[in-house]
Amino acid sequence: MNSIITISRQYGSGGSEIGRRLAERLGIPFYDNDIITQIAKENPFQDSSFNKEEDHMANSLIYSIAMGISSYNLKEFGGMAMTMEDQIYMNQSAVIRSIAKEGPCVIVGRCADYILEEDENVMNFYIWASIESRIARAKKIYGDSHTKAQENILKIDKKRSSYYKYHSGKKWGHYINYDATLRSDLFGIEGTVNILEQMIISKEKELIGENLYV
């Protein structure tokens, strides 16, 4: 097993659960937004002013900034002007690259597909679903009303799209950026995991076969 799997997903599509189950199935580590953010906070930049400001913002604006606000608190950092969001992104990018170097894993979100695009062992997937199924899932899991679920879907998807576009310059969810896009409400959570697992295994076998003839 050599593959590093990244999963981008629409809010309410079950992408995080799919990633977690896939990691369990393959017996490899799983990392999502919360885990990556926590690791990044435990291993911040060495710049003391950044550390102080990050601590101050941790319980207020840091997460919304990390989700796609492109201008906040412009300051000098490392000889160039950087926003707080840029600094957070750089720190999280370093964490993601470090995770990938350790070996096979599943990483959900945080532009991992773009950050690791030069790694030949990476497989990138995008999980989406119909708006109806996403509303139903949000209502079931979070107890939201129909209206609240719909509002959160639109708001969070917009933030994820903006975050991805801001850092990668690419369109979030566009098929060309991924090895495959899957509709989770069509195949179901477990069915989607099965499909991803088979795709990964097929790629691993193909690489083994190629190496036999090198």
C-alpha positions as CSV (number, residue, x, y, z in Angstrom):
1,M,0.0,0.0,0.0
2,N,1.6,3.2,-1.2
3,S,-1.3,5.5,-2.0
4,I,-2.1,8.7,-0.3
5,I,-5.8,9.5,-0.7
6,T,-7.3,13.0,-0.6
7,I,-11.0,13.6,-0.4
8,S,-12.8,16.8,-1.2
9,R,-16.5,16.9,-0.6
10,Q,-19.6,18.9,-0.6
11,Y,-21.1,19.6,2.8
12,G,-23.7,17.0,3.7
13,S,-22.4,14.5,1.1
14,G,-20.9,12.2,3.8
15,G,-17.3,12.7,2.5
16,S,-15.7,12.8,5.9
17,E,-17.5,9.6,7.0
18,I,-16.5,7.9,3.7
19,G,-12.9,9.0,4.2
20,R,-12.9,7.6,7.8
21,R,-14.4,4.3,6.8
22,L,-12.0,4.0,3.8
23,A,-9.0,4.5,6.1
24,E,-10.3,1.9,8.5
25,R,-10.9,-0.5,5.6
26,L,-7.3,0.0,4.2
27,G,-5.7,0.1,7.7
28,I,-4.1,3.5,7.2
29,P,-4.3,6.8,9.2
30,F,-7.1,9.3,8.7
31,Y,-6.8,13.0,8.9
32,D,-9.6,15.6,8.6
33,N,-9.9,19.3,9.1
34,D,-10.1,19.2,12.8
35,I,-7.0,16.9,13.1
36,I,-4.9,18.9,10.7
37,T,-5.9,22.2,12.4
38,Q,-5.0,20.8,15.8
39,I,-1.6,19.4,14.6
40,A,-0.9,22.8,13.0
41,K,-1.7,24.6,16.2
42,E,0.6,22.3,18.1
43,N,3.4,22.9,15.6
44,P,3.1,26.6,14.6
45,F,5.4,28.9,12.8
46,Q,8.5,29.9,14.8
47,D,7.6,33.6,14.4
48,S,6.6,34.7,17.9
49,S,4.2,37.4,16.7
50,F,2.3,34.8,14.6
51,N,2.1,32.5,17.6
52,K,0.8,35.2,19.8
53,E,-1.8,36.3,17.3
54,E,-2.9,32.7,16.5
55,D,-3.5,32.0,20.2
56,H,-5.5,35.1,20.6
57,M,-7.7,34.3,17.6
58,A,-8.0,30.5,18.2
59,N,-11.5,30.6,19.7
60,S,-12.9,33.4,17.6
61,L,-12.0,34.1,14.0
62,I,-9.3,31.5,13.1
63,Y,-11.6,28.8,11.7
64,S,-13.7,31.1,9.6
65,I,-10.5,32.7,8.2
66,A,-9.1,29.3,7.4
67,M,-12.3,28.6,5.5
68,G,-11.7,31.2,2.9
69,I,-11.7,34.8,3.9
70,S,-8.9,36.2,1.7
71,S,-8.0,39.5,3.5
72,Y,-7.4,39.9,7.2
73,N,-4.7,41.5,9.3
74,L,-2.1,42.0,6.6
75,K,1.3,42.0,8.2
76,E,5.0,41.5,7.4
77,F,6.1,37.9,7.6
78,G,9.3,36.4,6.3
79,G,10.1,39.5,4.4
80,M,6.8,39.7,2.6
81,A,3.2,40.8,3.3
82,M,1.0,37.9,4.3
83,T,-2.6,37.6,5.6
84,M,-3.3,35.6,8.7
85,E,-5.1,33.1,6.4
86,D,-2.0,32.8,4.3
87,Q,0.0,32.0,7.4
88,I,-2.5,29.4,8.6
89,Y,-2.6,27.9,5.1
90,M,1.2,27.6,5.0
91,N,1.3,26.0,8.4
92,Q,-1.4,23.5,7.5
93,S,0.3,22.8,4.2
94,A,3.5,21.9,6.0
95,V,1.6,19.5,8.2
96,I,-0.1,17.9,5.2
97,R,3.3,17.4,3.5
98,S,4.8,15.9,6.6
99,I,1.8,13.5,7.0
100,A,2.2,12.4,3.4
101,K,5.9,11.7,3.9
102,E,5.1,9.3,6.7
103,G,3.2,7.0,4.4
104,P,-0.2,6.0,3.1
105,C,-3.2,7.8,4.6
106,V,-6.5,9.4,3.9
107,I,-6.7,13.2,4.1
108,V,-10.0,15.1,3.9
109,G,-10.2,18.7,2.9
110,R,-7.6,21.5,3.3
111,C,-6.6,21.6,-0.4
112,A,-4.7,18.4,0.2
113,D,-5.0,17.4,-3.5
114,Y,-3.4,20.7,-4.6
115,I,-0.7,20.7,-1.9
116,L,0.3,17.2,-2.8
117,E,-0.2,17.4,-6.6
118,E,3.5,16.7,-7.4
119,D,3.4,13.4,-5.4
120,E,2.9,10.5,-7.8
121,N,1.4,8.3,-5.1
122,V,-1.6,10.6,-4.5
123,M,-5.1,9.7,-5.6
124,N,-7.6,12.5,-5.5
125,F,-11.4,12.1,-5.1
126,Y,-14.4,14.4,-5.0
127,I,-17.6,13.3,-3.2
128,W,-20.9,15.0,-4.1
129,A,-24.6,14.4,-3.7
130,S,-28.0,15.8,-4.6
131,I,-29.1,18.8,-2.6
132,E,-32.1,16.8,-1.3
133,S,-30.0,14.1,0.1
134,R,-27.6,16.5,1.7
135,I,-30.4,18.4,3.4
136,A,-31.8,15.1,4.7
137,R,-28.3,14.1,6.0
138,A,-27.7,17.5,7.7
139,K,-31.1,17.3,9.4
140,K,-30.5,13.8,10.6
141,I,-26.9,14.3,11.9
142,Y,-27.0,17.8,13.1
143,G,-30.7,18.2,14.0
144,D,-31.1,21.2,11.7
145,S,-34.4,22.4,10.3
146,H,-34.9,22.1,6.6
147,T,-34.2,25.8,6.1
148,K,-31.1,25.8,8.4
149,A,-29.7,22.7,6.7
150,Q,-30.1,24.3,3.3
151,E,-28.5,27.6,4.4
152,N,-25.5,25.8,5.9
153,I,-25.0,23.8,2.7
154,L,-24.9,26.9,0.6
155,K,-22.7,28.8,3.0
156,I,-20.2,26.1,3.7
157,D,-19.9,25.0,0.1
158,K,-19.3,28.6,-0.9
159,K,-16.5,28.9,1.7
160,R,-14.9,25.7,0.6
161,S,-15.0,26.8,-3.0
162,S,-13.5,30.2,-2.2
163,Y,-10.8,28.6,-0.1
164,Y,-9.8,26.2,-2.8
165,K,-9.9,28.9,-5.5
166,Y,-7.9,31.4,-3.4
167,H,-5.1,28.9,-2.8
168,S,-5.0,26.8,-5.9
169,G,-6.4,29.0,-8.6
170,K,-8.5,26.1,-9.6
171,K,-12.3,25.4,-9.6
172,W,-13.4,23.4,-6.6
173,G,-15.3,20.3,-7.6
174,H,-14.3,20.4,-11.3
175,Y,-13.7,16.8,-12.5
176,I,-10.4,17.6,-14.1
177,N,-8.8,18.2,-10.7
178,Y,-9.6,14.7,-9.4
179,D,-9.0,11.1,-10.4
180,A,-12.7,10.5,-9.9
181,T,-15.8,12.1,-8.6
182,L,-18.5,10.0,-7.0
183,R,-22.1,10.7,-6.1
184,S,-22.6,9.3,-2.6
185,D,-26.4,9.4,-2.5
186,L,-26.4,7.2,-5.6
187,F,-24.1,4.5,-4.3
188,G,-24.6,5.0,-0.6
189,I,-21.9,5.6,2.0
190,E,-20.7,2.0,2.2
191,G,-21.1,1.6,-1.6
192,T,-18.9,4.6,-2.2
193,V,-16.3,3.3,0.1
194,N,-16.3,0.0,-1.8
195,I,-15.8,1.7,-5.1
196,L,-13.0,3.9,-3.8
197,E,-11.3,0.8,-2.2
198,Q,-11.5,-1.1,-5.5
199,M,-10.1,1.9,-7.5
200,I,-7.2,2.2,-5.1
201,I,-6.4,-1.5,-5.1
202,S,-6.6,-1.5,-8.9
203,K,-4.1,1.3,-9.1
204,E,-1.8,-0.4,-6.6
205,K,-1.8,-3.6,-8.7
206,E,-1.2,-1.7,-11.9
207,L,1.9,0.0,-10.4
208,I,3.2,-3.4,-9.1
209,G,2.7,-4.8,-12.6
210,E,4.5,-1.9,-14.2
211,N,7.4,-2.2,-11.8
212,L,7.8,-5.9,-12.7
213,Y,8.7,-4.9,-16.3
214,V,11.1,-2.0,-15.4
